[in-house]
Amino acid sequence: MGKLINDFSLGLFFWMAIILVVIIFLLGKFAWKPIVNALEAREEGIADALAAAENAKRELTNLKADNEKLLAEARLERDAMLKEAREMKDKMIAEAKEEAQTAGAQMIAQAQASIQSEKNAAMAEIKTQVSTLSIDIAEKLLKGQLADKQAQEQLVGSLLNDIKLN
């Protein structure tokens, strides 16, 4: 270092200082503005990219909210459709039960009417048979009682005694 101080020349220092000032001036005039402009353009590009990213993020958030809203609406619609289907099923089952009960009641009424008519027919048949048997028995009894003349007179007499005159 000592050698550098001994070799120091004021003229060389002067010309170097002037060259340095000229280089700084030239760089300031021709290079500094383009570099600053490039940095500002890059800064604006980065700011625009950040703004675009923020917009995209907001749009994505909005899309997610819309998707969730659509999903919720779809779920509500599905639930409503399922509820309606259950109600239709219950209604159809109730109608089928009601029709079955009505048909059963009609069948029971028809069966009761049939039983009643068969009962009446059987009763009429029994009455007919009883009357026929009664007539046959009465005929046989009367034939036996009226076989002789004295028995006939006795019967007529008892019948006349039973009849009360006014």
Secondary structure, 3 states (H helix, E strand, C coil): CHHHHHCCCHHHHHHHHHHHHHHHHHHHHHHHHHHHHHHHHHHHHHHHHHHHHHHHHHHHHHHHHHHHHHHHHHHHHHHHHHHHHHHHHHHHHHHHHHHHHHHHHHHHHHHHHHHHHHHHHHHHHHHHHHHHHHHHHHHHHHHHHCCCHHHHHHHHHHHHHHCCCC
